[in-house]
Amino acid sequence: MPIITISRGSNSFGKETAEKLAEKLGYECISREILIEASEQFHVPEIKLVHAMHDSPTILDRFTHGKEKYVAYIRAALLRHLQKDNVIYHGFAGHFFLKGISHVLKVRIVADMDDRIEIVMKRDNVNQVQAQRIIEKDDAERRKWSAYLYGIDTWDSTLYDIVLRINKLTVNTAIEIILDAIKQPAIKTTVESQQMLDDLTTAALIEAELVNEFPTIRASVDNGNALINLKTFINETKEVTAKIEDTLKKIKGVKTVQIDIIPFTLDVKC
């Protein structure tokens, strides 16, 4: 069965759509759980990931290679979860991590500002002006995060297979449209698309395991054959290669390993 990712703004009925759809399909529905999984798997305090998600992107700049580490941990945790199939993910940048996987239906849920304002007014007991400011601030932060981490604008409709506006369309109508879409042959899981997802997941796990020690690492996997690229000092090549090869022995799905090292150069001025 296809994987479904639902991108949404705050208070846009995306969470409600995802949960009701998952119930109809018998799918698992996940969102913030990814932070917990990343925290547990890679021994990063969850509070750091939570703060990183909700604070300004510049918080990551306080840590050496903070951006690379954050993306690697979240990406690995999410892909490992989605590898099981029959999952709906409504959260941050799921569609971005799954680029090129054909059995993923990428959905964007949007809602009218008036409806969103009404939700926030009731929830937070604020007036109309305050509610609109809350929503606009949250929208701006989400777009800032996407641009900073992934170089994308989540409001770009070309990133999605379907964009649904909850207004004339109800949540239930949106669900029916999505249910019809996943029946299409182009969205079906194939041996090839599953292998691509398996390879993508393996590459993500490689990067997550090694990014703390080798922040410049980039991994790609093709049918279990891993290609690793990173920068290090030329005199450390042998030691680094041995470390990577030892780590990859513990990662399921790796058949062969090729390591390409780009040596750092030091500019020495007399």
C-alpha positions as CSV (number, residue, x, y, z in Angstrom):
1,M,0.0,0.0,0.0
2,P,1.2,3.6,-0.6
3,I,2.7,5.8,2.0
4,I,0.9,9.1,2.5
5,T,2.5,12.3,3.6
6,I,0.4,15.3,4.6
7,S,1.9,18.7,4.7
8,R,-0.1,21.3,6.6
9,G,0.0,24.6,8.3
10,S,-1.0,25.0,11.9
11,N,-4.8,24.7,12.5
12,S,-5.5,23.8,8.9
13,F,-7.3,20.5,9.6
14,G,-4.3,18.5,8.4
15,K,-4.0,16.6,11.7
16,E,-7.7,15.8,11.7
17,T,-7.5,14.6,8.1
18,A,-4.5,12.4,8.7
19,E,-6.0,10.8,11.8
20,K,-9.4,10.1,10.2
21,L,-7.8,8.8,7.0
22,A,-5.5,6.5,9.0
23,E,-8.5,5.1,10.9
24,K,-10.3,4.3,7.6
25,L,-7.2,2.7,6.1
26,G,-6.0,0.9,9.2
27,Y,-2.7,2.8,8.7
28,E,-0.4,4.0,11.4
29,C,-0.5,7.7,11.8
30,I,2.7,9.5,13.0
31,S,4.0,13.0,13.5
32,R,5.9,14.2,16.6
33,E,6.8,10.6,17.4
34,I,9.6,11.0,14.9
35,L,11.4,13.3,17.3
36,I,11.1,10.8,20.1
37,E,12.5,8.0,17.9
38,A,15.4,10.1,16.7
39,S,16.1,11.0,20.3
40,E,16.2,7.4,21.5
41,Q,18.0,6.0,18.5
42,F,20.8,8.5,18.3
43,H,21.0,9.4,22.0
44,V,20.1,13.1,21.5
45,P,18.0,14.6,24.3
46,E,14.5,15.0,22.9
47,I,14.3,18.5,24.3
48,K,17.0,19.6,22.0
49,L,15.1,18.4,18.9
50,V,11.9,20.0,20.2
51,H,13.6,23.3,20.7
52,A,15.3,23.1,17.4
53,M,11.9,22.5,15.7
54,H,10.2,25.4,17.4
55,D,12.9,28.0,17.8
56,S,14.5,30.1,15.1
57,P,16.7,28.1,12.7
58,T,19.7,30.0,14.0
59,I,19.7,27.9,17.2
60,L,21.4,25.2,15.2
61,D,24.2,27.6,14.4
62,R,25.2,27.5,18.0
63,F,26.3,23.9,17.6
64,T,29.1,22.7,15.3
65,H,27.4,21.4,12.2
66,G,24.1,21.5,14.0
67,K,22.1,21.7,10.8
68,E,23.7,18.6,9.3
69,K,23.2,16.5,12.5
70,Y,19.6,17.6,13.0
71,V,18.6,16.7,9.4
72,A,20.4,13.4,9.5
73,Y,18.8,12.2,12.8
74,I,15.3,13.2,11.8
75,R,15.6,11.8,8.3
76,A,16.9,8.5,9.4
77,A,14.2,8.1,12.1
78,L,11.4,9.0,9.6
79,L,12.6,6.8,6.7
80,R,13.2,3.8,9.0
81,H,9.6,4.2,10.2
82,L,8.1,4.7,6.7
83,Q,10.1,1.7,5.4
84,K,7.4,-0.5,7.0
85,D,4.7,0.9,4.6
86,N,1.1,1.5,5.5
87,V,1.9,4.8,7.2
88,I,0.6,8.3,7.1
89,Y,3.0,11.0,8.2
90,H,1.7,14.5,8.9
91,G,4.7,16.6,9.9
92,F,7.7,18.5,8.9
93,A,9.1,17.9,5.4
94,G,8.1,14.3,5.0
95,H,7.6,14.8,1.2
96,F,11.1,16.2,1.0
97,F,12.8,13.1,2.5
98,L,10.8,10.8,0.1
99,K,11.6,12.5,-3.2
100,G,11.8,10.0,-6.1
101,I,9.8,7.2,-4.3
102,S,6.8,6.5,-6.6
103,H,4.5,4.8,-4.0
104,V,4.3,8.0,-1.9
105,L,1.2,10.2,-2.2
106,K,2.2,13.7,-1.2
107,V,-0.7,15.8,0.0
108,R,-0.9,19.4,1.0
109,I,-3.9,20.6,3.2
110,V,-4.7,24.3,3.3
111,A,-7.5,26.1,5.0
112,D,-9.0,29.6,4.9
113,M,-7.5,32.1,7.3
114,D,-10.9,33.0,8.8
115,D,-11.4,29.3,9.8
116,R,-7.9,29.1,11.2
117,I,-8.4,32.3,13.2
118,E,-11.7,31.0,14.7
119,I,-9.9,27.8,15.9
120,V,-7.1,29.7,17.6
121,M,-9.5,32.2,19.2
122,K,-11.4,29.4,20.8
123,R,-8.4,27.3,21.7
124,D,-6.2,30.1,23.2
125,N,-9.0,32.4,24.3
126,V,-7.6,35.4,22.3
127,N,-9.2,38.0,20.1
128,Q,-9.2,38.0,16.3
129,V,-6.1,40.2,15.9
130,Q,-4.1,38.1,18.4
131,A,-5.1,34.9,16.7
132,Q,-4.1,36.1,13.3
133,R,-0.7,37.2,14.6
134,I,-0.2,33.7,16.1
135,I,-1.0,32.0,12.9
136,E,1.1,34.3,10.7
137,K,4.1,33.9,13.0
138,D,3.8,30.1,12.9
139,D,3.5,30.1,9.1
140,A,6.5,32.3,8.8
141,E,8.6,30.1,11.1
142,R,7.6,26.9,9.2
143,R,8.6,28.5,5.9
144,K,11.8,29.7,7.4
145,W,12.7,26.3,8.6
146,S,12.0,24.6,5.3
147,A,14.1,27.1,3.4
148,Y,16.9,26.9,6.0
149,L,17.1,23.1,6.3
150,Y,16.0,21.9,2.9
151,G,16.0,24.8,0.5
152,I,12.3,24.4,-0.3
153,D,9.1,26.4,0.3
154,T,6.4,24.3,1.7
155,W,3.8,26.5,0.1
156,D,5.1,25.5,-3.4
157,S,2.3,23.4,-4.9
158,T,4.6,21.7,-7.3
159,L,6.0,19.7,-4.3
160,Y,2.7,17.8,-3.9
161,D,0.6,15.4,-5.9
162,I,-2.6,16.9,-4.4
163,V,-3.4,20.2,-2.8
164,L,-6.8,20.3,-0.9
165,R,-8.4,23.3,0.5
166,I,-10.7,22.7,3.5
167,N,-13.6,25.0,3.1
168,K,-16.0,24.0,0.4
169,L,-14.3,20.7,0.7
170,T,-14.9,19.2,4.1
171,V,-12.4,17.0,5.9
172,N,-14.5,13.9,5.0
173,T,-14.6,15.0,1.3
174,A,-10.8,15.5,1.3
175,I,-10.4,12.0,2.7
176,E,-12.5,10.5,-0.1
177,I,-10.4,12.2,-2.7
178,I,-7.2,10.8,-1.1
179,L,-8.7,7.3,-0.8
180,D,-9.5,7.5,-4.6
181,A,-6.0,8.7,-5.4
182,I,-4.2,5.9,-3.7
183,K,-6.1,3.4,-5.9
184,Q,-4.3,4.7,-9.0
185,P,-1.7,2.3,-10.5
186,A,1.0,5.0,-10.4
187,I,0.9,5.1,-6.6
188,K,1.2,1.3,-6.1
189,T,4.2,-0.1,-4.4
190,T,6.5,-2.0,-6.7
191,V,9.6,-4.1,-6.2
192,E,11.6,-1.3,-7.7
193,S,10.1,1.5,-5.6
194,Q,10.5,-0.5,-2.4
195,Q,14.1,-1.1,-3.2
196,M,14.6,2.6,-3.7
197,L,13.1,3.3,-0.3
198,D,15.2,0.6,1.3
199,D,18.3,2.1,-0.3
200,L,17.3,5.6,0.8
201,T,16.7,4.4,4.3
202,T,20.1,2.7,4.5
203,A,21.9,5.8,3.2
204,A,20.1,7.9,5.9
205,L,21.1,5.5,8.6
206,I,24.7,5.6,7.5
207,E,24.8,9.4,7.6
208,A,23.0,9.5,11.0
209,E,25.5,7.0,12.5
210,L,28.5,8.8,11.3
211,V,27.5,12.5,11.0
212,N,28.6,13.3,14.6
213,E,32.1,12.3,13.9
214,F,32.2,13.1,10.2
215,P,29.9,16.1,9.6
216,T,30.7,16.3,5.9
217,I,29.7,12.8,5.2
218,R,27.3,12.1,2.3
219,A,26.0,8.6,1.6
220,S,24.2,7.1,-1.3
221,V,23.1,3.4,-1.7
222,D,22.2,1.6,-4.9
223,N,20.7,-1.9,-4.4
224,G,22.7,-2.3,-1.2
225,N,26.0,-0.9,-2.6
226,A,27.0,2.1,-0.6
227,L,29.1,5.0,-1.8
228,I,30.5,7.3,0.9
229,N,31.9,10.7,0.3
230,L,33.5,12.9,3.0
231,K,36.4,15.3,3.7
232,T,39.2,14.6,6.1
233,F,42.9,15.2,6.4
234,I,45.1,13.1,4.2
235,N,47.1,11.6,7.0
236,E,43.9,10.4,8.6
237,T,42.5,8.5,5.5
238,K,43.4,5.0,6.7
239,E,42.0,5.5,10.2
240,V,38.8,7.2,8.9
241,T,38.3,4.4,6.3
242,A,38.6,1.7,8.9
243,K,36.2,3.5,11.2
244,I,33.5,3.8,8.5
245,E,33.9,0.2,7.3
246,D,33.5,-1.0,10.9
247,T,30.4,1.1,11.5
248,L,28.8,-0.1,8.2
249,K,29.1,-3.7,9.2
250,K,26.4,-3.0,11.8
251,I,23.9,-1.5,9.4
252,K,21.5,-3.9,7.8
253,G,21.2,-3.6,4.0
254,V,24.8,-2.8,3.1
255,K,26.4,-5.2,0.7
256,T,29.5,-3.4,-0.5
257,V,31.2,-0.1,0.4
258,Q,33.1,2.4,-1.6
259,I,34.7,5.3,0.3
260,D,35.8,8.4,-1.6
261,I,37.8,10.8,0.6
262,I,38.4,14.4,-0.4
263,P,41.4,15.6,1.6
264,F,41.3,18.9,3.5
265,T,44.0,21.3,2.6
266,L,45.6,23.8,4.9
267,D,46.7,27.2,3.7
268,V,50.0,27.9,5.3
269,K,51.2,31.5,5.1
270,C,54.8,32.4,6.0
